[in-house]
Amino acid sequence: MPADLLYSADHEWVKVVGNRATIGITDYAQDALGDVVYVQAPDVGRHVSAGDSFSEVESTKSVSDIYAPVTGTVIGVNSSLADDPSLVNTSPYGDGWICEIDLDSSDVSHLMSADDYRKLIS
């Protein structure tokens, strides 16, 4: 679990660089889902509020909503997931990222550190 990321109680991770947030689901979440077979990425240009369902991940077990951990506008999506959704399983903190958001605010104090997230899932 990378220490330089922030985490939501809904099992998303966030990497903030400047006013941009890259978002994916945690290793814990992908493990619970099982083999991911489809990722519905949010639409570029869509404004999302923290807590909104903005994406779905379909696995061999179920379909799960992905919730926006931050508020802002979607400015990019991981197009590689269309051809290889299993990247969410094999590289949840790397190549398996879902989208990038231009943050409305730099306030991410509602998100957890890696240590706090580790306590949540243990």
C-alpha positions in Angstrom: 0.0 0.0 0.0 1.8 3.1 -1.2 2.4 5.7 1.6 2.3 8.6 -0.9 -1.3 8.0 -1.7 -4.5 9.0 0.1 -7.4 6.6 0.6 -11.2 6.7 0.9 -13.4 4.6 3.1 -14.9 3.3 -0.2 -11.6 1.8 -1.1 -10.4 4.3 -3.7 -6.9 5.7 -3.8 -6.0 9.2 -4.8 -2.6 10.6 -5.9 -2.7 14.4 -5.8 -0.1 16.4 -7.8 -0.8 20.1 -7.8 -4.5 20.5 -8.7 -4.8 17.1 -10.4 -5.9 13.8 -8.7 -5.3 10.4 -10.2 -7.8 7.8 -8.9 -8.0 4.1 -8.8 -9.3 1.3 -6.5 -7.1 -0.2 -3.8 -5.5 -3.6 -3.8 -7.9 -4.6 -1.1 -10.9 -3.6 -3.3 -9.6 -5.4 -6.4 -9.0 -8.6 -4.3 -12.5 -8.5 -3.0 -13.9 -8.0 -6.5 -12.1 -10.9 -8.1 -11.2 -10.9 -11.8 -12.2 -7.6 -13.3 -13.7 -8.0 -16.8 -15.0 -4.5 -17.5 -14.4 -0.9 -16.2 -16.9 1.8 -17.1 -14.8 5.0 -17.0 -16.5 8.3 -16.2 -17.0 10.7 -19.1 -14.3 13.3 -19.6 -15.8 16.7 -18.8 -18.2 15.4 -16.2 -18.2 17.2 -12.9 -18.3 14.9 -9.9 -18.8 15.5 -6.2 -17.0 13.6 -3.5 -19.2 10.6 -2.6 -20.9 10.4 -6.0 -21.0 7.1 -7.9 -19.0 7.9 -11.1 -17.8 4.6 -12.4 -18.5 0.9 -12.3 -16.2 -2.1 -12.2 -17.6 -5.5 -13.3 -15.9 -8.6 -12.1 -16.7 -12.3 -12.4 -18.3 -12.0 -9.0 -20.3 -8.7 -9.2 -20.7 -5.2 -10.4 -19.5 -2.5 -8.0 -19.9 1.3 -8.1 -16.8 3.4 -7.7 -17.3 6.6 -5.8 -15.5 9.9 -6.4 -13.2 10.5 -3.5 -12.8 14.1 -4.5 -14.8 16.9 -6.1 -13.8 18.2 -9.5 -14.0 17.7 -13.3 -12.9 14.5 -15.0 -10.0 15.5 -17.3 -8.7 12.1 -18.4 -9.5 8.4 -18.3 -7.3 5.3 -18.6 -8.2 4.1 -22.1 -6.0 1.0 -21.6 -8.7 -0.4 -19.3 -11.1 -0.8 -22.3 -8.7 -3.4 -23.9 -7.3 -4.8 -20.6 -9.6 -4.3 -17.6 -7.4 -6.8 -15.7 -4.9 -4.0 -15.2 -7.1 -3.1 -12.1 -6.1 -6.5 -10.7 -2.5 -6.8 -11.8 -1.5 -3.1 -11.2 -4.1 -1.4 -9.0 -1.7 1.4 -7.9 0.0 1.7 -11.3 -1.3 0.9 -14.8 -4.8 0.1 -13.4 -5.7 3.7 -12.5 -9.2 4.8 -13.6 -9.3 8.5 -14.2 -7.8 12.0 -13.5 -9.8 14.8 -12.0 -9.1 18.5 -11.9 -9.8 19.4 -8.3 -12.3 22.1 -7.4 -10.4 22.5 -4.1 -7.1 21.3 -2.8 -8.8 20.2 0.5 -8.3 16.5 0.8 -8.4 16.4 4.6 -11.4 13.9 4.5 -9.1 11.2 2.9 -7.0 8.8 4.9 -3.3 8.2 5.1 -2.0 4.7 4.2 -1.7 3.9 8.0 -5.3 5.0 8.7 -6.5 3.0 5.7 -4.6 0.0 6.8 -6.3 0.2 10.2 -9.7 0.4 8.4 -9.2 -2.8 6.5 -7.6 -4.9 9.2 
